[in-house]
Amino acid sequence: MKIAILGATSRIAQDLILSFSKNKEYNFSLFSRNIKLLKEWASSANLNGEYQVQAYDDFSDNQKYDIIINFVGIGDPEKAQKMGSDIFKITEKYDDMVLEYLKLHKETKYFFLSSGAVYGGNYQKPVDENTVATIDINNLKSTDWYTLAKLHAEAKHRALFNFSIVDVRVFNYFSHTQDMNARFLITDIVRAIKNKKVFKTSADNIVRDFITPPDFYHLVQSIIEYKPINTALDCYTQAPISKFDLLTELQQQFGLDYSIDKVVNIVNATGSKMHYYSTYKKAEKMGYKPENTALEGVTMEMKAILIA
């Protein structure tokens, strides 16, 4: 089976590649804007000779892929905030490149990395199968650009109902390979533990569901093995975790010191979210069964960072 991965320098893509590398039945072509960086990573991961590293200009209709996975995008909320409306151009450019390919190769499966942000709204409760996407079209803000870019892509995909396209909505992802300087709740916590600093947080007891590399791999593998389908699905684990339950556990296991502060610098590139996770378990029908809860996944990845 031949798989093309776009955006192969992203951490979530590379985690998936490493998970796949244990299966020799797959042949990969890795695409990126930064060929040098990708080759250096492939070498450090001992993948040289096993994977073909290519520039986007090398992506061609003449090549045959069974599966294309598109990770192109911005994972760091601070970078997404700085990028602003350019997120539309980037998302559409590479998505359209794949859609043109599918017109000539209708049997190819296409997986697009979407986001839980497509639902919009204020996330005062977790989303489910009946949740309606909410966009205040008369009062658009910069925090809406990312949401709209993903929503636009998903709408195009559903219109192409004859093609096998699955939009995978990631809400919260955590891995020990991530850039710990990125501005996420979980990476802010890691830095506080490593630097022996007090983690300052707001009194809001937000709830998150962190999917980690093992379960993300299981999810993608389930989609690969499932019949061709045009749909969107949400990522989830066995159970989400509230912020203060997470902080209490990390305090006990890793010595995290935290305090509640009224004035905290929080980066919300896609808006504030109290319950940013999904109870819509459509992937269950494809055979996906998460092995971990959010807490179990986070603590395993934390151990890889702090007790390595």
TAWOTA-V357441 format. One record per helix or strand of 2 or more residues. SS is the DSSP state (H for helix, E for strand). FROM is the first residue (numbers start at 1). TO is the last residue. Records with the same first field share a line. If there is no record, write none. Layout:
SS->FROM-TO / FROM-TO
This chain:
E->2-6 / 27-32 / 51-55 / 67-70 / 109-115 / 164-170 / 172-173 / 198-201 / 207-208 / 210-211 / 231-234 / 241-242 / 257-260 / 275-276
H->11-20 / 35-44 / 56-58 / 77-83 / 86-104 / 116-119 / 142-159 / 185-194 / 213-225 / 243-254 / 282-286 / 294-306
